[in-house]
Amino acid sequence: MRTFLLGFSAGAFWLQMQAALPAHAGAALLLTSLLLVMLGYVTRGWHTGLRIAMRCLFGLVFGYLWAAFLAHSALSSQLALKDEGQDITVIGTVASLPYRFEQGVRFNFAVEKAVGANVPPLIALSWYAGFRDAVTNAVGDVQPGERWRLTVRLQRPHGNANPMGFDYEAWLLEQGVRATGYVRPQPRADTPNVRLAAFVPGFGNVVEASRAALRARIARSLEGKQYAGVIVALVVGDQRAIPHG
């Protein structure tokens, strides 16, 4: 078993070194799984060294294909190129702690329904009050677990490719976010930005709503205190209120 696990780890690492994902990883993984089951019966009478080598080889192939299958699954839901920059009406829930900044708010949005487009299940949105210090739009008071109907414009995740810098695109992929965009401030009259439900029951929504309540209480209690952002980060894991510099 240890030999197989070592091969499995080496196979997963091998995939990370490739420039492109292999095609048909799911079918190949299923075939390899069947061969792996057969291996336990076929190699019973084999020499110990040969048996170890075969287990290592199958672990290598299985680890490579398993990592490829997971990668294909993570990349399967993405925004179509034709839908980039288009007005899309989406219905879903606020799926993260909203981050409020001077010109608006940012949050993750779990999409339940999209009209006329194939939208990934989790997107990152910004809702701006205006641009260049000009407040011209009303920003919704979004809270975790709320269901909203929003008109948005989206794009596929993009980040700067600076050597040794923060890889924003990779970070979004780790979070499961497959599109980013912003809320349109003045959509069509028949599809306004509107809250549909104050709270949608669900484990993730309960967790995020509890974090939001704790953050708000700490912010009220430590208003004006320099270390308030540090306390929030320690209690609820939100580091964005820590001042930089």
N, C-alpha and C positions, 0 to 999 in steps of 0.2 A: 504493500500500500504506500509506503514512504517513497519507493522508487517511482510509482505512478504520480504521486503528488509533486515530486521534484520535476518530472517531465511536464506535468500540467503547468507548473509555474514558468518553466522555460518556454513552453508554447505560447502562453499569454504574453510573456516578455517579447518573444519573437514577433508577434503581431504588432506590438507597439513600434517596432523598428521599420515596418513596411510603409511605403509611400501611398498605398491604396488598399482598400479592403477587398478581399476575395469575393467573387460572386457566388450565389447559391450556398451561403454558409449554413443556412438552416437544414437543407437536404443533406449536405455533407456531414453535419453534426449528427443527424439521425442515423445515417449509415455507419458512422464511426461508433456510435453508441451500441448498435447491434453487433458490430464486429468485436467490440470490447467485451460484451456479454459472452460471445462465442469463445473469446480468448481464454476465459477462465476454464472452459472445458477442454479445449484443444491442447493447452500447454501443460496439462497436469503431469504428463510423463516426461516432459522435456528436462534437459540439464538445467541446473539452477542458474548458471550464468546466462544462458540463452533466455531463460524465462524472465530474468531481471531486465535484460536488454529489451525484450519485446514489451514489457510493461512500461519501461521508460519511453520507448518509441510511441506507443499508443497514448501515453500521458501527454507527450509533446504534441501529437496531432490533435488530441481531444482539447487540450488547453488552447491551442491556436484557434480551432474552430469555435470553441465556446466564447472566447473573447471576440471573435469576428461576429458571431451571432448577436452578442450583446451590443456591439457597436452598430450593427445594422438596425437593431431595434431602437437604439437611442436616436439615430439619424433618420428613421423612417418617416416621422411626422415633421414635415417642414413646410413653410409657406411657399406656394407656387410663385415663380418669378412674375407671372402675369398679375398677381394680386398685390405685388409690392406698390406702395404709393397710392392705392385705391381706397376710397371710402368703404369700410366694411362695418356692418352692424353686428355686434357680438353680444351675447347674453351669457353671464357667468358670475362667479363669486370672487371677491377680493381674497387672495390666497396668501397674503404676507402682511407683515407690519408695514403700514404706509410710512414713507419717509418724506416729511414735509420740509421744504426748503423755501427760500425767499420768493421764488416765482412759481411755486406749485407743489405738486406731490407726486411721488413715484411709488408704484406697488406692482406686485405680481397678480395676474388675473387668470383664474382657472376657467377656461372657455367651455361652456355647456352647449352652445349653439352659435353658429355663424351663418349669416344670410348671404348666399351667393358666392361663398369662397370656402376653401379648405384651410382652416386655421388650426395651428397646433394646439394641443390641449392646455399648454401653459405659456403665457406671454408676459412680457414686462412692459408696463405702460407708464408714461409720464403725462400728467394733466397740468398744463401750464396756465397760469393766470395772465400771461402776456410775455412779451419779449422786450429786451433792452430796457428793463426797469419801467416799462409802461404796462400798468394793470388794466387790461381791457376785457378779460373773461372771468366768469364765475367758476371757481373750482369746487367740485363736489366734496362734501365731507365724508370721504370713503373710510370705512372701518372694516376690519377683518370679519369675514363670514357673511357680509352683505351681498345680495344679488343685485346686479346692475345691468341695464341695457345701455351700451355705449356705442358710439360711432367712432371708429379708430382708423388710423393709417399705420401700416406695418411694413417692416422690412426684415429680411433674414439677419441673424446676428452678425455683427462685424466688430472687429477690434483692431487696435494698432499692433503692428508686428515689430515692436521695438525689442532689440536684443536685451535680455535680462529684465525686461519690463513686465508689468502686469498683463497677463493674457486674458482680456475681458471676454473674448469669444469662448475660450476654453472654460472659463468660470461659469458662463451662462449654460454651457453644455452640461457641466456638473450639476447645476441646479435644475436641469430639465427644461430650461427656457429655450424655445426654438424660434421665437420671433420677438422683436422689440418694436415699439412705436409710441404714438401719442394719441390722446383723446382729441377728437375734433370739437372745438368749442361751439360751433354753430352748425350742427347737422341739419338735415331736412326736417321740416315741421312734423312729418309723420313718424319720425324716429328720433325723438329727443333723448338726450342723456338723462336717464332717470333711474332712481333706486326702485327695485321691484320687491325686495323683501329685506327686512331689518336684520335677519339672521337665518342662515341655512344650516340645519343641524348636520354635524359631521365631526369626526375626531380631529382632523386638521384644523377646522374652523374654530373648534372649542379651544385648542391649544393657542392659536394665533390671537383669538379674542382675549384670552387670559393674559397673554404677554402684553397686549395693547393696554389692558386695564392696569397691569402692574407698572408699565412704563409711564402711563398718565399719572398714576398716584405718586410715583417717585418724582416726576417732573414738578408736580404741584408742591410736594413737601420740600423739595430742594431748589425751588425757583431762585435763580440768580446765583446759585452756588457754582463755583468753578469746577468742582469734582462731580457734578450731577451726571454728566455723560458717562463717567467711569463707573458710577454706581449702576446706571442703567445697563451698561455693557456686562457687568458682573452678574446682574440678576436675570436679565432676559436675553442676553447675547446680542444686543443691538449696539454695535460699535460706532454707528454713524454720527452720534451726538458728541463724540470725543473731539475736542478742538485739536486741529493739526498745527504744528509749528511751535 
